[in-house]
Amino acid sequence: MGKKTLLTLVLGLLMLFQLSGQTVFKGRVLDDTTREPIPYVNIGIVDLGIGTVSDEEGFFLMKFNANKLPPLTTILFSALGYETLNFPITKISEQGIANQDILLVPKALELNEVVVSNKGEEFIRDNVGYRNFGERSYGYWKDNVAEGGELATRVVVKDGLRKLEQLSFQVWHNPSDSLLLRVNVYDDDGGISRLPGTPLNKSGKSIFCTIKKSKEGTNELVKVDLKPYDIYVTDDFIISLELLEVYGPTALGLVIPAAFNQYGSYRRYSSQDKWVKFTDTNMAYYVESSLLVSKKQAERFQRKLERKEKKSPTIAGFAISKGKMIPKVTVINNDTGESTKTDAQGRYRLAAQKKDIIIFRKEGYKDLNLIVGEKPTMNARLQEQ
């Protein structure tokens, strides 16, 4: 296939143990203070590919063969905003245990340390990450037993204080009714392979993302707001999507485009499993961010941005339905992730070039996808649902 590559990520539970003699461990994870259930807790035996995630009511179910594990083995429970807990398997009989309450202790809110000087510095827009421009390169999840499985990619950035504001990625195909994912941000572990290490989301709140069903080749653009979580980085970071729950009877088969950048992607098959670098290619995760720079640098950046915008090709036109101009239609360049809305007269203008796919979307109307041609103008004729 030449330069065309297919990144195959099969996030499935590793069958390391025989099915015979299975130990069943069932229970519920609760807040030690309030006794309220804790949803989507990562649960597993570290580095062995045996793991799961508690459901939205805090219930969990694990199966493993206790006879095949060392006696000092523990099951690790971890969740944002709570102290991690190691549960010894010696407390679990060979036949298993049911209705076990696991109590996690809340920990003090750990905020990112942000130091801003009084030297006239200010934040400027500096978007980072990677995009897919039609390359046949993908990462995907397969098999719905992989709760807690993650697909991560390294984002290389300029050094300096940076706030992460929005994650964008495309969904090439999702046959399930819907999926619940979690966005995680990590520093690397400092080792040779620079695997994901310390979590950088100190808010104590998970970043959830729901993916709706889509047909093959749809390339639905998904945006996740990161601003409420106050995530700051100072150099390269790693961002991941973690599978939490699959809804509907159809088997998991989420496919996400990748990019040809060569900084590295990582995977782990289930909760608490070990990270593995599986390719130098990156997933097409694109992050809008703000970088702290001096006032002089900010002014220089603004002039450069204005020159770039003047030179950049654009597409313009109207959104029309039944002879009327339609305001507040969301217009998205599916190739760049940039978007705008039509004004009160139904007019829009958006940076785009030939062959870009432009999506027109408004509640009460059918989505319309148009391909940019030779002309700099393109009207969208919307149909009511």
Legacy VTK file of the C-alpha trace (Angstrom):
# vtk DataFile Version 3.0
C-alpha trace
ASCII
DATASET POLYDATA
POINTS 385 float
0.000 0.000 0.000
3.041 2.286 -0.200
2.753 5.078 2.313
-0.785 4.101 3.167
-0.810 2.458 6.545
-3.395 0.887 8.777
-2.907 1.269 12.509
-4.599 -1.687 14.112
-5.463 -1.280 17.767
-7.352 -4.229 19.173
-8.330 -3.234 22.686
-9.469 -6.553 24.139
-8.964 -8.276 27.410
-5.810 -10.402 27.237
-6.669 -14.042 27.865
-3.730 -14.807 30.129
-5.514 -17.340 32.254
-7.558 -20.439 31.592
-11.317 -20.183 31.821
-11.462 -23.084 34.277
-11.198 -22.259 37.973
-12.234 -18.636 37.538
-12.612 -16.430 40.594
-15.508 -13.961 40.425
-15.076 -10.681 42.306
-18.192 -8.493 42.462
-18.881 -5.351 44.393
-19.522 -1.644 44.458
-17.178 1.316 44.828
-18.369 3.958 47.304
-17.171 7.300 48.655
-15.797 6.643 52.152
-17.316 9.878 53.456
-20.728 10.079 51.792
-21.246 6.392 50.888
-22.325 7.601 47.444
-21.376 5.347 44.486
-18.322 6.343 42.453
-18.786 5.780 38.701
-16.121 4.706 36.206
-13.382 3.777 38.663
-10.362 2.048 37.086
-10.019 -1.429 38.605
-7.427 -4.071 37.782
-4.288 -6.048 38.470
-1.402 -3.826 37.414
0.381 -4.750 34.167
-1.439 -8.076 33.682
-4.273 -7.026 31.365
-6.927 -8.033 33.919
-9.121 -5.037 34.521
-12.467 -3.319 34.250
-14.286 -0.076 35.071
-17.123 0.383 37.559
-20.425 1.321 35.922
-22.366 4.557 36.444
-23.755 3.183 39.734
-20.345 2.088 40.999
-20.897 -1.659 40.467
-18.085 -3.821 39.075
-17.395 -7.429 38.103
-13.973 -9.037 37.644
-13.065 -12.592 36.653
-9.615 -14.116 37.072
-7.944 -17.317 38.242
-6.655 -16.703 41.768
-4.641 -19.937 41.694
-2.515 -18.549 38.866
-1.549 -15.366 40.732
1.182 -14.771 43.340
-0.211 -14.543 46.900
0.865 -10.901 47.320
-1.102 -9.775 44.240
-3.414 -6.800 44.767
-6.285 -5.305 42.812
-5.795 -1.579 42.300
-8.739 0.849 42.508
-8.055 4.384 41.247
-10.247 7.382 40.458
-9.700 11.103 40.015
-10.186 12.901 43.311
-9.592 9.811 45.466
-6.691 8.033 47.106
-5.752 4.822 45.296
-6.570 1.564 47.070
-4.847 -1.820 46.857
-7.174 -4.724 47.672
-5.246 -7.966 48.443
-6.484 -11.056 46.623
-5.859 -12.979 49.856
-9.178 -11.468 51.008
-10.913 -13.231 48.130
-11.670 -16.928 48.370
-10.982 -19.270 45.452
-14.681 -19.229 44.620
-14.774 -15.449 44.710
-16.642 -12.801 46.615
-19.891 -10.962 45.959
-21.384 -7.702 47.246
-18.041 -6.331 48.424
-18.117 -2.612 49.241
-14.895 -0.832 48.266
-14.494 2.501 50.065
-12.291 5.154 48.452
-11.072 8.081 50.524
-11.435 11.546 48.929
-8.196 13.458 48.674
-7.589 17.172 48.852
-8.064 18.973 45.557
-4.673 19.165 43.846
-4.580 22.159 41.520
-1.998 22.678 38.814
0.594 25.158 39.971
0.316 28.141 37.654
2.855 30.959 37.982
2.178 34.113 35.979
4.608 37.001 36.297
3.847 40.716 36.043
6.142 41.287 33.051
3.360 42.067 30.618
2.926 38.477 29.494
-0.295 37.268 27.907
-1.799 34.132 26.435
-1.996 33.677 22.670
-3.738 31.002 20.659
-1.325 28.209 19.772
-3.080 25.074 18.553
-1.131 21.816 18.599
-1.516 18.158 17.727
-2.260 16.339 14.493
-4.881 16.064 11.773
-5.822 13.495 9.186
-6.039 14.923 5.671
-7.469 11.892 3.955
-4.680 9.426 4.750
-5.851 5.828 5.124
-4.413 5.530 8.595
-6.532 4.533 11.580
-6.624 3.360 15.169
-9.544 1.334 16.439
-11.111 -0.466 19.385
-12.544 -3.942 18.928
-14.371 -6.189 21.421
-16.609 -4.681 24.085
-14.850 -6.362 27.053
-12.092 -3.737 27.009
-13.425 -1.274 29.578
-10.573 0.979 30.608
-8.591 0.381 27.416
-6.836 3.520 26.167
-5.342 4.824 22.947
-2.923 7.704 23.515
-0.651 9.893 21.425
2.295 12.185 22.201
1.746 15.867 21.426
4.995 17.729 20.788
4.873 21.437 21.689
7.060 24.464 22.327
8.228 24.789 25.928
6.271 27.288 27.997
3.153 27.538 30.137
0.161 26.360 28.118
-3.542 25.878 28.937
-5.380 23.103 27.090
-8.783 24.339 25.931
-10.359 21.908 23.469
-9.684 18.467 21.998
-10.898 17.613 18.489
-10.848 14.278 16.694
-12.808 12.543 13.952
-14.835 9.344 14.125
-14.518 7.351 10.907
-16.969 4.675 12.063
-18.931 3.727 15.186
-21.427 0.848 14.765
-22.536 0.912 18.431
-25.617 2.862 19.487
-23.277 5.118 21.441
-20.032 4.976 23.411
-18.880 6.698 26.569
-15.225 7.731 26.508
-12.998 9.562 28.952
-10.259 12.003 27.947
-7.029 11.662 29.951
-3.949 13.877 29.851
-0.559 12.623 31.051
3.005 13.726 31.527
5.453 11.059 30.352
7.212 8.730 32.781
10.691 9.974 31.867
11.826 6.549 30.698
13.418 5.574 27.400
10.053 4.896 25.753
8.496 7.975 27.426
5.264 6.143 28.221
2.255 7.907 29.785
2.960 8.648 33.434
1.524 11.219 35.859
-2.064 12.382 35.147
-2.202 16.144 34.538
-5.929 16.619 35.151
-5.862 17.821 38.766
-9.503 18.965 38.866
-10.769 15.745 40.431
-13.361 15.509 37.666
-13.389 13.136 34.713
-13.639 14.526 31.190
-16.431 12.523 29.562
-17.279 12.318 25.880
-20.212 10.500 24.248
-19.805 9.198 20.689
-22.981 8.612 18.716
-23.526 5.959 16.072
-22.102 6.749 12.631
-21.695 5.025 9.300
-18.356 3.934 7.869
-16.453 6.821 6.314
-18.531 9.498 8.062
-15.565 11.286 9.689
-17.823 12.917 12.257
-15.961 15.730 14.032
-16.011 15.507 17.845
-15.026 18.400 20.093
-14.403 18.120 23.831
-14.248 21.260 25.988
-11.191 21.141 28.272
-11.391 24.679 29.684
-13.383 23.844 32.867
-10.637 21.454 34.019
-7.769 23.998 34.106
-5.182 21.664 32.605
-1.789 23.352 32.195
1.367 21.883 30.670
4.880 23.244 30.225
6.236 20.920 27.534
5.235 17.791 25.566
2.227 15.885 26.892
0.265 12.718 26.108
-3.489 12.708 25.543
-5.678 9.608 25.422
-9.202 8.352 24.835
-10.356 5.684 27.295
-13.289 3.345 26.671
-15.781 3.319 29.556
-19.072 1.917 28.298
-20.679 0.520 25.157
-24.428 1.002 24.647
-26.590 -1.179 22.430
-26.318 -4.779 21.174
-23.818 -4.127 18.375
-20.219 -5.140 19.067
-17.621 -2.428 19.575
-15.849 -1.233 16.438
-14.842 2.404 16.953
-12.458 3.648 14.233
-10.578 6.961 14.553
-8.290 8.485 11.884
-4.568 8.739 12.546
-1.917 11.069 11.105
1.504 10.530 9.559
3.388 12.535 12.201
6.133 10.441 13.767
6.167 11.174 17.509
4.479 8.065 18.855
1.255 6.462 20.037
0.628 4.166 22.996
-2.023 1.691 24.096
-3.127 -0.377 27.019
-5.726 -3.102 26.786
-7.689 -2.615 29.998
-7.739 -0.773 33.311
-4.407 -0.793 35.154
-2.694 -2.659 32.295
0.838 -1.704 31.254
1.382 0.897 28.568
3.032 -0.155 25.305
4.340 2.052 22.518
2.916 0.394 19.415
3.815 2.825 16.626
5.730 6.030 15.870
2.687 7.348 14.021
0.293 9.690 15.830
-3.445 9.599 16.279
-5.205 12.613 14.754
-5.864 14.355 18.071
-5.904 18.143 17.669
-5.743 20.418 20.717
-6.674 24.091 20.868
-4.522 25.758 23.499
-3.224 29.098 24.757
0.505 29.716 25.266
1.887 32.323 27.678
4.332 34.664 25.902
5.753 38.150 26.324
3.750 41.124 25.108
6.261 41.640 22.286
5.876 38.035 21.159
2.084 38.353 21.331
2.115 41.425 19.085
4.392 39.671 16.591
2.102 36.630 16.634
-0.967 38.766 15.987
0.622 40.445 12.957
1.655 37.042 11.579
-1.856 35.688 12.120
-3.445 38.617 10.313
-1.125 38.155 7.322
-1.910 34.434 7.237
-5.666 35.032 7.355
-5.434 37.468 4.451
-3.601 34.902 2.338
-5.673 31.881 3.362
-8.333 30.751 0.848
-11.905 30.922 2.098
-15.325 29.722 1.074
-18.370 31.936 1.535
-22.072 31.795 0.844
-25.537 31.494 2.366
-27.555 28.821 4.166
-30.976 28.712 2.519
-34.192 26.775 3.107
-37.411 27.266 1.127
-36.133 30.568 -0.227
-35.252 31.990 3.192
-31.810 32.733 4.605
-31.164 30.692 7.771
-29.194 32.280 10.645
-27.169 30.437 13.318
-26.337 27.462 11.137
-23.122 25.801 12.325
-20.642 25.538 9.444
-17.711 23.151 9.975
-14.643 22.476 7.849
-14.384 18.739 8.429
-10.746 18.687 7.248
-9.420 21.405 9.565
-11.906 21.338 12.423
-12.520 25.098 12.156
-16.101 26.290 12.404
-18.347 29.345 12.317
-22.056 30.215 12.278
-24.162 32.001 9.707
-25.079 35.577 10.625
-28.549 37.133 10.833
-28.702 37.203 7.009
-27.684 33.534 6.720
-24.215 34.442 5.424
-20.994 32.606 6.369
-17.281 32.734 5.574
-14.811 29.997 6.518
-11.189 29.150 5.768
-11.204 26.268 3.272
-9.499 25.014 0.154
-10.468 22.840 -2.775
-11.775 19.350 -1.849
-12.374 20.248 1.821
-15.654 18.863 3.159
-17.943 21.516 4.657
-20.702 20.415 7.040
-23.827 22.542 7.600
-25.711 21.691 10.788
-28.731 23.144 12.578
-31.367 21.609 14.815
-34.552 20.873 12.877
-32.668 20.457 9.587
-30.851 17.545 7.973
-27.057 17.759 8.027
-25.631 18.764 4.661
-22.098 17.896 3.489
-20.644 19.800 0.535
-17.222 19.561 -1.131
-15.388 22.787 -1.945
-14.846 23.206 -5.675
-13.060 25.764 -7.830
-15.351 28.673 -6.958
-14.849 30.721 -3.756
-18.607 30.708 -3.093
-20.935 27.867 -2.129
-24.562 28.062 -0.968
-26.105 25.390 1.242
-29.740 24.448 0.604
-30.990 22.836 3.805
-33.953 20.498 4.120
-36.149 20.343 7.198
-36.257 17.059 9.080
LINES 1 386
385 0 1 2 3 4 5 6 7 8 9 10 11 12 13 14 15 16 17 18 19 20 21 22 23 24 25 26 27 28 29 30 31 32 33 34 35 36 37 38 39 40 41 42 43 44 45 46 47 48 49 50 51 52 53 54 55 56 57 58 59 60 61 62 63 64 65 66 67 68 69 70 71 72 73 74 75 76 77 78 79 80 81 82 83 84 85 86 87 88 89 90 91 92 93 94 95 96 97 98 99 100 101 102 103 104 105 106 107 108 109 110 111 112 113 114 115 116 117 118 119 120 121 122 123 124 125 126 127 128 129 130 131 132 133 134 135 136 137 138 139 140 141 142 143 144 145 146 147 148 149 150 151 152 153 154 155 156 157 158 159 160 161 162 163 164 165 166 167 168 169 170 171 172 173 174 175 176 177 178 179 180 181 182 183 184 185 186 187 188 189 190 191 192 193 194 195 196 197 198 199 200 201 202 203 204 205 206 207 208 209 210 211 212 213 214 215 216 217 218 219 220 221 222 223 224 225 226 227 228 229 230 231 232 233 234 235 236 237 238 239 240 241 242 243 244 245 246 247 248 249 250 251 252 253 254 255 256 257 258 259 260 261 262 263 264 265 266 267 268 269 270 271 272 273 274 275 276 277 278 279 280 281 282 283 284 285 286 287 288 289 290 291 292 293 294 295 296 297 298 299 300 301 302 303 304 305 306 307 308 309 310 311 312 313 314 315 316 317 318 319 320 321 322 323 324 325 326 327 328 329 330 331 332 333 334 335 336 337 338 339 340 341 342 343 344 345 346 347 348 349 350 351 352 353 354 355 356 357 358 359 360 361 362 363 364 365 366 367 368 369 370 371 372 373 374 375 376 377 378 379 380 381 382 383 384
